[in-house]
Amino acid sequence: MDPKLSEVSQMCELFKAALVRNDFDKCATLLSQLKVLLTTFRSLPPLFEATPNAVHELTVARDIYEHAVIFSVKTEDQDAFERDFFQLKPYYTDAGDRLPQSQQEFPILGLNLLRLLVQNRIAEFHTELELLSASALENPCIKHAVELEQSFMEGAYNRVLTARQTVPHETYVYFMDLLAKTVRDEIAGCSEKAYDSLSVNDARQILLFSSDQELSGYINEEHPEWEIKNGSVIFQKAKESAPCKEIPSLQLITQTLSYARELERIV
């Protein structure tokens, strides 16, 4: 085996072992070194040169980037996830016919869909979905993300939250927790606009908390402008604190009539 390829393979195994141990400092150091070493392989994207060790080099590089994506999830770094995913994606698309399919492919593609959903990038979510094959759409990891998006768009927030209990892969838990927060923020925004106040019991059920303590913690952290008083959650204070802009209706009418007269003269 080529000495450089042997070095990269050994470092890759060290990187994966450190990831299992959750030794994130070691992971970060090894990953930086591995990415530099990978730039010397001309068989990798975007060159894709047919070198003698091309298949082996592509396989090792794909393995590194797959575990880099998992590393970014473990460290809760969404920017790193996006960078590493886009470096990994050509190994699934452009090099897909040169390599045996990776067992991590569908879980990672599903993770990316979930990330786009959490970030409310719905147009990109559907673009990525259109690029997947019919067989990929039947995979449980992809179906999980699709069903979540449908539930989110339908406003079936209870289905979104309960889906955390049936995640198809352990790495999905991080994004599911973020999605749960997104859902609660959506409900909270609608609630404070629709009601002046709600009973603590009703607010707990609407926001899908299992205890009053969880509700109180959420309010203290996310909505300190709300007030819990006499067994009720009062939103009126938040409404009063929001700036209210008056619409200059008379001025708008005058301007509109002036524009109409000018148009009539032109015609």
N, C-alpha and C positions, 0 to 999 in steps of 0.2 A: 504493500500500500504506500502511496505517496506520503512522505513524512509530514507535510503540512496538513494533509487530510487526516492523518492519524492524530496529529496534535489537536485539531478541531474536534474530532470525534471524542477524544478523551476529555477535553474541556467541556463538551456538551454534557457528558455523563456527570461531571462534577457539578455543573450548573443545575441539572435536574435533581441531583441528590440534595443540593443546598435548598432547592425549592421545596422539596418534601419536608425538610427540617425547618422550613420557614426562616432560614438564615438569609434575610433579604439584603443585607449589606454585601454578603458574599455573592449573592445572585446578581446584584447590580454591577459589581466589579467584573465578574465573569462574562456577563452579557455584553458589556461594553467591549471587552477584549475579543469576544467571538464575532461581534459585528464588524470589527476592523479586519479580522482575519478572513471573513467571508468575502470581503471586497477583492481579494486576490484570486478568487475562483471565477474564471471566465465562462464557466458553464451556467452560472446563475443569471437571473434577470438583471438587466435587460438584454444582455448579450446572447445568452443561450447557446454558446459555442459547443460543438460536439466533441468535447475532450474525452480522453480514455476513461476518466473517472466521473463522467458527467452525472450518471444516475445516482451514484453514491453521494456525490457532492450535493446534488439537489435534495436528496432524501435527508441528509444531515442538516442542511440549511432549513428545510421545511420544519424539521423537528425542533430546531432552535427557536424559530419564530413562533411556532405553536406554543412552546413553553414560555416564550416572552409574553405572549398574550395572557396566558394564565397568571404569570407573575404580575402583570399590570392589574389584573382583577384582584389578586390577593393584597396588593398594596393600594388598591382603590384609586388608581391613577387613570382616569378616563382619557387624558391626552396621550399617555403612553400606549393605552389600548388602541387608540385610533391609528397612531403611527405604526405600531407593530402589526396591526391587522392589515393595513395597506401594503406593508412589506411582505406579508405572508400571502396575500390574495393571489398574486401571479402563480404561486406554486399550485393553487387549486384550479386556476383557469388556463393560463398559457402553458404550464408544464403538466397539466392534468393527464394528458395522454402519454406522458413519458414515465410516469411513476404509478405504482400501486396506490389505491386510495388510502388515505390516512384515516384511522379510527377517530381522530380528533376533528376531522373536517366539519361534520354536521353540528357537533356541539359548539364549535367556534363560530360557524356561520349563524347559528341560532343566537349565540351570545351577542354578536354584532347587531342582529335585528333587535334584540332586547335593549341594547344600548341606544339605538336610534329612537326606539319607542320612549325610553326614559327621558331622552333629550328633546322629545316632542318634534323630531325631525321625520314627520310622517311621509312627506314626499320621497325622501331618500329611502325610507323603510320600504315603500312600494317599489322603488326602482331596483333595490337589491333583490326584492322578492321576484321581480320579473326576470331576473338573470338566472334564477335557479331552475334546475330541471324538474320534470314531473316526479321523478323518484325522490329527489331531495325534499320536495314539498310534502311527501308522505312520511318523512322521518319525524319521530316524536319531538326532537329538539326544535325543528323548524315549525311543526304544527303547534307547539306550545307558544311560540312567539306570535304566530298568526292568530291563534285564538285569544291571546291577551290583547292584541291590537283591536280585534273585533269587539271584545268586551269593553275596552276603554272607549272606543268610538260610540258604542251603544249606551254608555253611561252605566253599564252593569258593574259598578265598582266592587260589589261584594264578590263577584267572580274573580276579579283581578286580585283581590287580597287573599282569597282562599287558594288561589293557584300557587302561592308560595309553598304550600304543603305538598305539592305534587311536581316540584321542579324535576326535569329529566336529567339534570347534571348538577353536582354540588357547586360548581362555579357560578350558577345562575342566582344563588341566594343574594349576592351583593346587589345586582341590578334589580332583583325583586323587591328588596328593601327600599331602594331608591324609588321604584315605581309606586310602592305603597305610600311613600311620602308625597309623591306627585298627585296621586289620587286624593289623598286627604286635603292637600292644598286646594285642589279643584273644588271639592265639596265645601271646604271652609269658605272659599271666596263666594260661592253661590249662596251659602247659608247666611252670611252677614249682609248680603244684599236683599235676600228674600224676607228675613225676619228681623224684628227689633230685639227679640230675645227668645231663648228656648230653655226648657227645663234641662237640668244637668243630665237626666236620664235620656231625654230625646236627643240632646247634643251628642251624648256618648254613642247612641245607636246610629245616628246619622254619620258620624265620623268614624264609625266602625271600630271603636275601642272596646276592650273587654272589661275595663274597670274605670272608676272615677279617677283613680290616681293617674292612669295613663292619659286621660283627658286633661287633667290639671297640668301634668307635665308638658303636654303638647301646647296648651295655651300659654304657659309661662315662657316656653322657648320660642314659639312661632308667632303667637298673637298676644303680646303683652297688653295691647290696647283693648282687648276684651276684658270683661269683668265678671267674676263669679260672685253672685250675691243672692242670698235667700233661696238657695237651691236652683238658681237660674244662671244661664250664661247670657250676659247682656252684650249685644252687638251695637246698641245705639251710640255708645261712646265712640266706637270706631267710625260710625257714620258722621258724627258731629265733628270729629277731628279731621275728616277728609275735606280738602278744599272744594268749595262749590263755586263754579264759574257761571255767571249769568250770561245768557245768550242775548246779544244786542239785537233783538228782533226788529225794532223800528228802523235801525240803521241798515240791516240787511234788506228789509223791504224797500227802503228808499234807493239803495244801490241797485237792486234788481230791476226796479221800475226805470231807473236811469239807463241801465244797460239795454232794456227793451226799447226805449225811445231812440237810443243811438242806432240800434239794429234796424229799426223802422226807417230811420232817415237814410241809412246805407242802402237798404232794399229799394 
